[in-house]
Amino acid sequence: MTAPHVALFHVRTHRPRAAAGYQALLDSLNEAAVTAVEGLGWTASLHAAAEDPEAELRQASREADVVVILGGDDIEPGLYGQQDRRPRRSPYERRADRLQIAVIMDAVGAGRPLLGLCRGHQLLNVALGGSLLQHVPGHRGPGAEPFIPTTLDFAAVAPGLAPPALCTHHQAIDELGEGLVVLTRSGDGVIEAIAHETLPLLGVQWHPEHPLTAATQFGALLRAVHAGELMA
């Protein structure tokens, strides 16, 4: 039997020098995700939605056994019918938004297993007609270590999942997209995991691909999505 192939879609490989630290953080998460896939005995490919040709992105999605939308930048609020209301405004990645949503909808149409992490979790919701809270305090650490452990009901998300949930975000799901249900929330009510009523689709707001948890959490989520063992 051929090993499952996972296509992972991130935002970009190159950023301006001023954002080099942020890119290095994302690179470390993406590399840990690829390593975790390979640790399952599966194969992985990494695709930059802001940089790679559109035809290559779409083909990579259609050839995958599991599609993963990774973390990254804020999503342009016009995609869910709002103006920019963030207290601190960073640039949007509009091409990545558009093409990652196209990848999501292609996977949805084909019933292909789909997993979204942080930004990816939010994009799943936006792609299916939901909206976001543009600023949520208290879910990102200061300085060089931005990840905050968050207490969640892991048993409500996927089999074999164990803490900690390492969060770093300032946006979150507000109104749910069509067919989506909430699996668990943080103590202050932020939606931390979603699934679809009928499709093999899962989104989590935290970072299971963090190097400290990728081998266990990310692997468990991939197996659950691939096997359709979701709690919705």
PyRosetta script that sets phi, psi and omega in degrees:
from pyrosetta import init, pose_from_sequence

init()
pose = pose_from_sequence("MTAPHVALFHVRTHRPRAAAGYQALLDSLNEAAVTAVEGLGWTASLHAAAEDPEAELRQASREADVVVILGGDDIEPGLYGQQDRRPRRSPYERRADRLQIAVIMDAVGAGRPLLGLCRGHQLLNVALGGSLLQHVPGHRGPGAEPFIPTTLDFAAVAPGLAPPALCTHHQAIDELGEGLVVLTRSGDGVIEAIAHETLPLLGVQWHPEHPLTAATQFGALLRAVHAGELMA")
pose.set_psi(1, 134.1)
pose.set_omega(1, 180.0)
pose.set_phi(2, -71.4)
pose.set_psi(2, 136.9)
pose.set_omega(2, 178.7)
pose.set_phi(3, -65.4)
pose.set_psi(3, 142.0)
pose.set_omega(3, 176.6)
pose.set_phi(4, -58.8)
pose.set_psi(4, 144.9)
pose.set_omega(4, 176.3)
pose.set_phi(5, -109.8)
pose.set_psi(5, 132.5)
pose.set_omega(5, -179.7)
pose.set_phi(6, -111.6)
pose.set_psi(6, 122.2)
pose.set_omega(6, 173.9)
pose.set_phi(7, -98.9)
pose.set_psi(7, 119.0)
pose.set_omega(7, -177.0)
pose.set_phi(8, -107.1)
pose.set_psi(8, 126.1)
pose.set_omega(8, -176.4)
pose.set_phi(9, -111.1)
pose.set_psi(9, 114.0)
pose.set_omega(9, 176.0)
pose.set_phi(10, -108.8)
pose.set_psi(10, -175.0)
pose.set_omega(10, -174.1)
pose.set_phi(11, -83.9)
pose.set_psi(11, -59.9)
pose.set_omega(11, -176.8)
pose.set_phi(12, -158.7)
pose.set_psi(12, 164.8)
pose.set_omega(12, 179.6)
pose.set_phi(13, -99.9)
pose.set_psi(13, -29.0)
pose.set_omega(13, -174.5)
pose.set_phi(14, -122.1)
pose.set_psi(14, 137.6)
pose.set_omega(14, 176.3)
pose.set_phi(15, -136.3)
pose.set_psi(15, 163.5)
pose.set_omega(15, 174.1)
pose.set_phi(16, -58.5)
pose.set_psi(16, 157.6)
pose.set_omega(16, -177.2)
pose.set_phi(17, -55.5)
pose.set_psi(17, -35.8)
pose.set_omega(17, -178.9)
pose.set_phi(18, -63.4)
pose.set_psi(18, -22.7)
pose.set_omega(18, -179.6)
pose.set_phi(19, -106.8)
pose.set_psi(19, 18.9)
pose.set_omega(19, -176.6)
pose.set_phi(20, -62.8)
pose.set_psi(20, -37.8)
pose.set_omega(20, 179.6)
pose.set_phi(21, -65.1)
pose.set_psi(21, -40.5)
pose.set_omega(21, 178.3)
pose.set_phi(22, -65.3)
pose.set_psi(22, -42.2)
pose.set_omega(22, 178.0)
pose.set_phi(23, -63.0)
pose.set_psi(23, -39.8)
pose.set_omega(23, 179.3)
pose.set_phi(24, -63.3)
pose.set_psi(24, -38.5)
pose.set_omega(24, 177.1)
pose.set_phi(25, -62.6)
pose.set_psi(25, -47.8)
pose.set_omega(25, 179.1)
pose.set_phi(26, -63.3)
pose.set_psi(26, -39.9)
pose.set_omega(26, 178.3)
pose.set_phi(27, -58.7)
pose.set_psi(27, -41.1)
pose.set_omega(27, -178.8)
pose.set_phi(28, -65.9)
pose.set_psi(28, -38.1)
pose.set_omega(28, 177.0)
pose.set_phi(29, -67.3)
pose.set_psi(29, -44.1)
pose.set_omega(29, -178.8)
pose.set_phi(30, -65.1)
pose.set_psi(30, -40.6)
pose.set_omega(30, 178.7)
pose.set_phi(31, -64.9)
pose.set_psi(31, -40.0)
pose.set_omega(31, 177.7)
pose.set_phi(32, -64.9)
pose.set_psi(32, -35.5)
pose.set_omega(32, 177.5)
pose.set_phi(33, -63.9)
pose.set_psi(33, -46.4)
pose.set_omega(33, 179.0)
pose.set_phi(34, -61.4)
pose.set_psi(34, -44.3)
pose.set_omega(34, 179.3)
pose.set_phi(35, -60.8)
pose.set_psi(35, -39.2)
pose.set_omega(35, 179.7)
pose.set_phi(36, -66.8)
pose.set_psi(36, -40.0)
pose.set_omega(36, 176.4)
pose.set_phi(37, -59.7)
pose.set_psi(37, -47.7)
pose.set_omega(37, -178.6)
pose.set_phi(38, -66.3)
pose.set_psi(38, -28.9)
pose.set_omega(38, 176.6)
pose.set_phi(39, -65.9)
pose.set_psi(39, -22.0)
pose.set_omega(39, 175.0)
pose.set_phi(40, -80.1)
pose.set_psi(40, -8.1)
pose.set_omega(40, -172.2)
pose.set_phi(41, 84.3)
pose.set_psi(41, 11.6)
pose.set_omega(41, 177.7)
pose.set_phi(42, -94.9)
pose.set_psi(42, 176.7)
pose.set_omega(42, 176.9)
pose.set_phi(43, -114.3)
pose.set_psi(43, 154.9)
pose.set_omega(43, -175.3)
pose.set_phi(44, -138.1)
pose.set_psi(44, 149.2)
pose.set_omega(44, 169.8)
pose.set_phi(45, -137.5)
pose.set_psi(45, 144.4)
pose.set_omega(45, -175.2)
pose.set_phi(46, -115.6)
pose.set_psi(46, 131.1)
pose.set_omega(46, -172.3)
pose.set_phi(47, -132.2)
pose.set_psi(47, 130.2)
pose.set_omega(47, -177.8)
pose.set_phi(48, -93.4)
pose.set_psi(48, 109.4)
pose.set_omega(48, -172.9)
pose.set_phi(49, -69.0)
pose.set_psi(49, -24.6)
pose.set_omega(49, 179.3)
pose.set_phi(50, -85.1)
pose.set_psi(50, -8.8)
pose.set_omega(50, -170.9)
pose.set_phi(51, -127.3)
pose.set_psi(51, -37.1)
pose.set_omega(51, -174.3)
pose.set_phi(52, -76.2)
pose.set_psi(52, 151.7)
pose.set_omega(52, 178.1)
pose.set_phi(53, -59.1)
pose.set_psi(53, 142.2)
pose.set_omega(53, -176.9)
pose.set_phi(54, -57.8)
pose.set_psi(54, -41.3)
pose.set_omega(54, -179.0)
pose.set_phi(55, -62.0)
pose.set_psi(55, -36.5)
pose.set_omega(55, 178.7)
pose.set_phi(56, -68.7)
pose.set_psi(56, -39.0)
pose.set_omega(56, 178.8)
pose.set_phi(57, -63.0)
pose.set_psi(57, -46.5)
pose.set_omega(57, -179.1)
pose.set_phi(58, -64.9)
pose.set_psi(58, -41.2)
pose.set_omega(58, 179.2)
pose.set_phi(59, -64.6)
pose.set_psi(59, -42.3)
pose.set_omega(59, 179.5)
pose.set_phi(60, -60.4)
pose.set_psi(60, -40.0)
pose.set_omega(60, 178.7)
pose.set_phi(61, -64.4)
pose.set_psi(61, -44.9)
pose.set_omega(61, -174.8)
pose.set_phi(62, -71.1)
pose.set_psi(62, -22.8)
pose.set_omega(62, -179.7)
pose.set_phi(63, -91.5)
pose.set_psi(63, -5.4)
pose.set_omega(63, -175.0)
pose.set_phi(64, -85.8)
pose.set_psi(64, 153.4)
pose.set_omega(64, 171.0)
pose.set_phi(65, -87.2)
pose.set_psi(65, -29.1)
pose.set_omega(65, 175.0)
pose.set_phi(66, -138.8)
pose.set_psi(66, 134.9)
pose.set_omega(66, 175.9)
pose.set_phi(67, -106.5)
pose.set_psi(67, 132.5)
pose.set_omega(67, 178.3)
pose.set_phi(68, -123.3)
pose.set_psi(68, 128.6)
pose.set_omega(68, 173.2)
pose.set_phi(69, -103.5)
pose.set_psi(69, 115.8)
pose.set_omega(69, -173.0)
pose.set_phi(70, -86.1)
pose.set_psi(70, -179.1)
pose.set_omega(70, -176.5)
pose.set_phi(71, -80.1)
pose.set_psi(71, 176.4)
pose.set_omega(71, 179.0)
pose.set_phi(72, 154.3)
pose.set_psi(72, -138.7)
pose.set_omega(72, -166.7)
pose.set_phi(73, -75.8)
pose.set_psi(73, 163.7)
pose.set_omega(73, 173.6)
pose.set_phi(74, -60.0)
pose.set_psi(74, 150.5)
pose.set_omega(74, -180.0)
pose.set_phi(75, -92.3)
pose.set_psi(75, 136.7)
pose.set_omega(75, -178.4)
pose.set_phi(76, -60.5)
pose.set_psi(76, 121.8)
pose.set_omega(76, -171.0)
pose.set_phi(77, -69.8)
pose.set_psi(77, -17.7)
pose.set_omega(77, 175.1)
pose.set_phi(78, -60.0)
pose.set_psi(78, -23.2)
pose.set_omega(78, 179.2)
pose.set_phi(79, -69.0)
pose.set_psi(79, -19.2)
pose.set_omega(79, 174.6)
pose.set_phi(80, -123.7)
pose.set_psi(80, 28.3)
pose.set_omega(80, 168.2)
pose.set_phi(81, 76.8)
pose.set_psi(81, 26.9)
pose.set_omega(81, -179.0)
pose.set_phi(82, -127.6)
pose.set_psi(82, 162.5)
pose.set_omega(82, 169.9)
pose.set_phi(83, -90.1)
pose.set_psi(83, 165.4)
pose.set_omega(83, 178.9)
pose.set_phi(84, -72.1)
pose.set_psi(84, 115.2)
pose.set_omega(84, 179.5)
pose.set_phi(85, -119.8)
pose.set_psi(85, 20.3)
pose.set_omega(85, -178.2)
pose.set_phi(86, -73.0)
pose.set_psi(86, 142.3)
pose.set_omega(86, 177.6)
pose.set_phi(87, -68.8)
pose.set_psi(87, -30.6)
pose.set_omega(87, 174.7)
pose.set_phi(88, -125.7)
pose.set_psi(88, 122.9)
pose.set_omega(88, -170.8)
pose.set_phi(89, -102.7)
pose.set_psi(89, 115.9)
pose.set_omega(89, 173.4)
pose.set_phi(90, -103.7)
pose.set_psi(90, 160.4)
pose.set_omega(90, -178.7)
pose.set_phi(91, -64.8)
pose.set_psi(91, 149.9)
pose.set_omega(91, 173.6)
pose.set_phi(92, -91.3)
pose.set_psi(92, 159.0)
pose.set_omega(92, 176.4)
pose.set_phi(93, -114.0)
pose.set_psi(93, 76.5)
pose.set_omega(93, -170.6)
pose.set_phi(94, -64.5)
pose.set_psi(94, -38.2)
pose.set_omega(94, 178.7)
pose.set_phi(95, -65.0)
pose.set_psi(95, -43.7)
pose.set_omega(95, 178.2)
pose.set_phi(96, -63.3)
pose.set_psi(96, -42.0)
pose.set_omega(96, 176.4)
pose.set_phi(97, -54.8)
pose.set_psi(97, -52.2)
pose.set_omega(97, -174.2)
pose.set_phi(98, -63.4)
pose.set_psi(98, -46.1)
pose.set_omega(98, -174.6)
pose.set_phi(99, -76.2)
pose.set_psi(99, -33.5)
pose.set_omega(99, 175.5)
pose.set_phi(100, -68.4)
pose.set_psi(100, -36.3)
pose.set_omega(100, 174.3)
pose.set_phi(101, -64.3)
pose.set_psi(101, -38.8)
pose.set_omega(101, 176.9)
pose.set_phi(102, -61.9)
pose.set_psi(102, -41.5)
pose.set_omega(102, 177.1)
pose.set_phi(103, -62.9)
pose.set_psi(103, -43.5)
pose.set_omega(103, 178.4)
pose.set_phi(104, -59.5)
pose.set_psi(104, -48.8)
pose.set_omega(104, -176.2)
pose.set_phi(105, -68.7)
pose.set_psi(105, -30.9)
pose.set_omega(105, 174.7)
pose.set_phi(106, -65.2)
pose.set_psi(106, -43.2)
pose.set_omega(106, 178.5)
pose.set_phi(107, -66.0)
pose.set_psi(107, -41.3)
pose.set_omega(107, 177.9)
pose.set_phi(108, -60.1)
pose.set_psi(108, -45.4)
pose.set_omega(108, -179.2)
pose.set_phi(109, -63.3)
pose.set_psi(109, -32.1)
pose.set_omega(109, -178.5)
pose.set_phi(110, -91.9)
pose.set_psi(110, -6.3)
pose.set_omega(110, -175.2)
pose.set_phi(111, 68.5)
pose.set_psi(111, 28.0)
pose.set_omega(111, -177.5)
pose.set_phi(112, -81.5)
pose.set_psi(112, 136.5)
pose.set_omega(112, 178.9)
pose.set_phi(113, -55.5)
pose.set_psi(113, 136.1)
pose.set_omega(113, -169.5)
pose.set_phi(114, -142.0)
pose.set_psi(114, 130.2)
pose.set_omega(114, 179.9)
pose.set_phi(115, -129.5)
pose.set_psi(115, 129.3)
pose.set_omega(115, 177.5)
pose.set_phi(116, -117.2)
pose.set_psi(116, 136.3)
pose.set_omega(116, -178.2)
pose.set_phi(117, -119.7)
pose.set_psi(117, 121.2)
pose.set_omega(117, 176.8)
pose.set_phi(118, 57.1)
pose.set_psi(118, -106.2)
pose.set_omega(118, 174.7)
pose.set_phi(119, -53.4)
pose.set_psi(119, -41.0)
pose.set_omega(119, 179.6)
pose.set_phi(120, -62.3)
pose.set_psi(120, -39.3)
pose.set_omega(120, 174.9)
pose.set_phi(121, -59.4)
pose.set_psi(121, -44.9)
pose.set_omega(121, 178.8)
pose.set_phi(122, -67.1)
pose.set_psi(122, -39.0)
pose.set_omega(122, -180.0)
pose.set_phi(123, -66.2)
pose.set_psi(123, -36.5)
pose.set_omega(123, 175.5)
pose.set_phi(124, -56.4)
pose.set_psi(124, -45.0)
pose.set_omega(124, -179.0)
pose.set_phi(125, -65.3)
pose.set_psi(125, -45.7)
pose.set_omega(125, -179.8)
pose.set_phi(126, -64.3)
pose.set_psi(126, -41.9)
pose.set_omega(126, -179.6)
pose.set_phi(127, -59.5)
pose.set_psi(127, -31.7)
pose.set_omega(127, -178.5)
pose.set_phi(128, -97.0)
pose.set_psi(128, 17.5)
pose.set_omega(128, 171.5)
pose.set_phi(129, 95.5)
pose.set_psi(129, 8.3)
pose.set_omega(129, 179.0)
pose.set_phi(130, -87.6)
pose.set_psi(130, 179.9)
pose.set_omega(130, -178.8)
pose.set_phi(131, -128.9)
pose.set_psi(131, 172.1)
pose.set_omega(131, -178.3)
pose.set_phi(132, -123.5)
pose.set_psi(132, 153.2)
pose.set_omega(132, 163.6)
pose.set_phi(133, -82.7)
pose.set_psi(133, 122.9)
pose.set_omega(133, -171.1)
pose.set_phi(134, -77.7)
pose.set_psi(134, -17.8)
pose.set_omega(134, 174.9)
pose.set_phi(135, -152.2)
pose.set_psi(135, 123.0)
pose.set_omega(135, 178.7)
pose.set_phi(136, -128.5)
pose.set_psi(136, 114.1)
pose.set_omega(136, -179.5)
pose.set_phi(137, -78.0)
pose.set_psi(137, 160.8)
pose.set_omega(137, 170.0)
pose.set_phi(138, 88.8)
pose.set_psi(138, 8.1)
pose.set_omega(138, -178.5)
pose.set_phi(139, -120.3)
pose.set_psi(139, 18.1)
pose.set_omega(139, 178.5)
pose.set_phi(140, -143.4)
pose.set_psi(140, 132.0)
pose.set_omega(140, 178.4)
pose.set_phi(141, -80.7)
pose.set_psi(141, 158.7)
pose.set_omega(141, 179.2)
pose.set_phi(142, -83.1)
pose.set_psi(142, 157.1)
pose.set_omega(142, 168.8)
pose.set_phi(143, 72.1)
pose.set_psi(143, -146.5)
pose.set_omega(143, -170.7)
pose.set_phi(144, -74.2)
pose.set_psi(144, -18.7)
pose.set_omega(144, 179.4)
pose.set_phi(145, -117.6)
pose.set_psi(145, 88.8)
pose.set_omega(145, -172.3)
pose.set_phi(146, -84.2)
pose.set_psi(146, -2.6)
pose.set_omega(146, -173.8)
pose.set_phi(147, -89.3)
pose.set_psi(147, 133.1)
pose.set_omega(147, -179.4)
pose.set_phi(148, -118.0)
pose.set_psi(148, 125.9)
pose.set_omega(148, 175.1)
pose.set_phi(149, -65.6)
pose.set_psi(149, 134.8)
pose.set_omega(149, -178.1)
pose.set_phi(150, -126.1)
pose.set_psi(150, 133.2)
pose.set_omega(150, -179.9)
pose.set_phi(151, -83.2)
pose.set_psi(151, 124.2)
pose.set_omega(151, -177.4)
pose.set_phi(152, -136.4)
pose.set_psi(152, 165.9)
pose.set_omega(152, 171.7)
pose.set_phi(153, -88.9)
pose.set_psi(153, 88.7)
pose.set_omega(153, -176.6)
pose.set_phi(154, -65.7)
pose.set_psi(154, -31.2)
pose.set_omega(154, -178.8)
pose.set_phi(155, -63.8)
pose.set_psi(155, -20.6)
pose.set_omega(155, 179.9)
pose.set_phi(156, -83.7)
pose.set_psi(156, -5.9)
pose.set_omega(156, -173.5)
pose.set_phi(157, -101.8)
pose.set_psi(157, -56.5)
pose.set_omega(157, -176.7)
pose.set_phi(158, -161.3)
pose.set_psi(158, 152.7)
pose.set_omega(158, 177.7)
pose.set_phi(159, -63.7)
pose.set_psi(159, 142.8)
pose.set_omega(159, 173.7)
pose.set_phi(160, 77.4)
pose.set_psi(160, 9.7)
pose.set_omega(160, -177.5)
pose.set_phi(161, -89.1)
pose.set_psi(161, 136.3)
pose.set_omega(161, -178.2)
pose.set_phi(162, -137.0)
pose.set_psi(162, 150.4)
pose.set_omega(162, -179.2)
pose.set_phi(163, -67.2)
pose.set_psi(163, 167.4)
pose.set_omega(163, 10.0)
pose.set_phi(164, -90.6)
pose.set_psi(164, 158.9)
pose.set_omega(164, 168.6)
pose.set_phi(165, -95.5)
pose.set_psi(165, 117.2)
pose.set_omega(165, -176.2)
pose.set_phi(166, -102.0)
pose.set_psi(166, 109.1)
pose.set_omega(166, -175.2)
pose.set_phi(167, -105.1)
pose.set_psi(167, 143.1)
pose.set_omega(167, 164.1)
pose.set_phi(168, -151.2)
pose.set_psi(168, 97.4)
pose.set_omega(168, -178.2)
pose.set_phi(169, -159.1)
pose.set_psi(169, 159.3)
pose.set_omega(169, 175.7)
pose.set_phi(170, -129.1)
pose.set_psi(170, 4.3)
pose.set_omega(170, 173.1)
pose.set_phi(171, -123.8)
pose.set_psi(171, 164.0)
pose.set_omega(171, -176.5)
pose.set_phi(172, -160.3)
pose.set_psi(172, 166.1)
pose.set_omega(172, 177.7)
pose.set_phi(173, -68.0)
pose.set_psi(173, 138.3)
pose.set_omega(173, 173.7)
pose.set_phi(174, -108.9)
pose.set_psi(174, -94.0)
pose.set_omega(174, 177.0)
pose.set_phi(175, -79.4)
pose.set_psi(175, 135.7)
pose.set_omega(175, -177.8)
pose.set_phi(176, -75.7)
pose.set_psi(176, 144.9)
pose.set_omega(176, 172.8)
pose.set_phi(177, -73.3)
pose.set_psi(177, 169.2)
pose.set_omega(177, -175.1)
pose.set_phi(178, -61.4)
pose.set_psi(178, 129.0)
pose.set_omega(178, 175.9)
pose.set_phi(179, 83.0)
pose.set_psi(179, -1.2)
pose.set_omega(179, -177.0)
pose.set_phi(180, -91.9)
pose.set_psi(180, 148.0)
pose.set_omega(180, 176.5)
pose.set_phi(181, -131.2)
pose.set_psi(181, 152.2)
pose.set_omega(181, 178.6)
pose.set_phi(182, -85.1)
pose.set_psi(182, 131.0)
pose.set_omega(182, 175.7)
pose.set_phi(183, -95.7)
pose.set_psi(183, -39.1)
pose.set_omega(183, 178.8)
pose.set_phi(184, -159.6)
pose.set_psi(184, 156.3)
pose.set_omega(184, 178.8)
pose.set_phi(185, -128.1)
pose.set_psi(185, 158.5)
pose.set_omega(185, 171.0)
pose.set_phi(186, -76.5)
pose.set_psi(186, 173.2)
pose.set_omega(186, -178.0)
pose.set_phi(187, -60.6)
pose.set_psi(187, -27.5)
pose.set_omega(187, 179.4)
pose.set_phi(188, -94.6)
pose.set_psi(188, 12.1)
pose.set_omega(188, 172.6)
pose.set_phi(189, 94.4)
pose.set_psi(189, -2.2)
pose.set_omega(189, -179.6)
pose.set_phi(190, -68.9)
pose.set_psi(190, 133.3)
pose.set_omega(190, 178.7)
pose.set_phi(191, -69.4)
pose.set_psi(191, 118.6)
pose.set_omega(191, -175.7)
pose.set_phi(192, -108.5)
pose.set_psi(192, -12.5)
pose.set_omega(192, 175.3)
pose.set_phi(193, -155.8)
pose.set_psi(193, 140.4)
pose.set_omega(193, 177.3)
pose.set_phi(194, -133.1)
pose.set_psi(194, 156.6)
pose.set_omega(194, 171.5)
pose.set_phi(195, -141.6)
pose.set_psi(195, 170.0)
pose.set_omega(195, 178.7)
pose.set_phi(196, -100.3)
pose.set_psi(196, 148.6)
pose.set_omega(196, -178.1)
pose.set_phi(197, -62.5)
pose.set_psi(197, -32.1)
pose.set_omega(197, -174.0)
pose.set_phi(198, -130.6)
pose.set_psi(198, -18.7)
pose.set_omega(198, -174.0)
pose.set_phi(199, -101.1)
pose.set_psi(199, 155.9)
pose.set_omega(199, 175.7)
pose.set_phi(200, -78.8)
pose.set_psi(200, 69.6)
pose.set_omega(200, -174.4)
pose.set_phi(201, -127.6)
pose.set_psi(201, 130.6)
pose.set_omega(201, -179.4)
pose.set_phi(202, -140.9)
pose.set_psi(202, 137.7)
pose.set_omega(202, 173.6)
pose.set_phi(203, -130.0)
pose.set_psi(203, 138.7)
pose.set_omega(203, 175.6)
pose.set_phi(204, -129.2)
pose.set_psi(204, 138.5)
pose.set_omega(204, -175.7)
pose.set_phi(205, -79.3)
pose.set_psi(205, -25.0)
pose.set_omega(205, -179.0)
pose.set_phi(206, -85.8)
pose.set_psi(206, -174.1)
pose.set_omega(206, -175.7)
pose.set_phi(207, -113.3)
pose.set_psi(207, 84.7)
pose.set_omega(207, 176.7)
pose.set_phi(208, -67.3)
pose.set_psi(208, -16.9)
pose.set_omega(208, 179.4)
pose.set_phi(209, -86.8)
pose.set_psi(209, 6.3)
pose.set_omega(209, 174.2)
pose.set_phi(210, -56.5)
pose.set_psi(210, 141.4)
pose.set_omega(210, -177.9)
pose.set_phi(211, -52.8)
pose.set_psi(211, -27.5)
pose.set_omega(211, 179.9)
pose.set_phi(212, -77.0)
pose.set_psi(212, -20.2)
pose.set_omega(212, -174.1)
pose.set_phi(213, -126.9)
pose.set_psi(213, -5.5)
pose.set_omega(213, -172.3)
pose.set_phi(214, -59.1)
pose.set_psi(214, -41.3)
pose.set_omega(214, -175.7)
pose.set_phi(215, -64.9)
pose.set_psi(215, -27.8)
pose.set_omega(215, -177.7)
pose.set_phi(216, -103.6)
pose.set_psi(216, -60.9)
pose.set_omega(216, -174.8)
pose.set_phi(217, -66.8)
pose.set_psi(217, -49.9)
pose.set_omega(217, -175.8)
pose.set_phi(218, -65.2)
pose.set_psi(218, -40.8)
pose.set_omega(218, 176.7)
pose.set_phi(219, -61.1)
pose.set_psi(219, -41.6)
pose.set_omega(219, 179.8)
pose.set_phi(220, -64.3)
pose.set_psi(220, -40.9)
pose.set_omega(220, 179.3)
pose.set_phi(221, -67.3)
pose.set_psi(221, -41.4)
pose.set_omega(221, 177.7)
pose.set_phi(222, -60.8)
pose.set_psi(222, -45.6)
pose.set_omega(222, -180.0)
pose.set_phi(223, -62.4)
pose.set_psi(223, -41.0)
pose.set_omega(223, -178.7)
pose.set_phi(224, -65.6)
pose.set_psi(224, -44.7)
pose.set_omega(224, -179.9)
pose.set_phi(225, -66.1)
pose.set_psi(225, -44.7)
pose.set_omega(225, -178.1)
pose.set_phi(226, -62.9)
pose.set_psi(226, -38.1)
pose.set_omega(226, -177.9)
pose.set_phi(227, -87.9)
pose.set_psi(227, -6.8)
pose.set_omega(227, -177.0)
pose.set_phi(228, 73.0)
pose.set_psi(228, 24.5)
pose.set_omega(228, -177.8)
pose.set_phi(229, -93.9)
pose.set_psi(229, 62.3)
pose.set_omega(229, -178.4)
pose.set_phi(230, -102.7)
pose.set_psi(230, 159.4)
pose.set_omega(230, -171.4)
pose.set_phi(231, -92.8)
pose.set_psi(231, 3.2)
pose.set_omega(231, -179.3)
pose.set_phi(232, -66.7)
pose.dump_pdb("model.pdb")
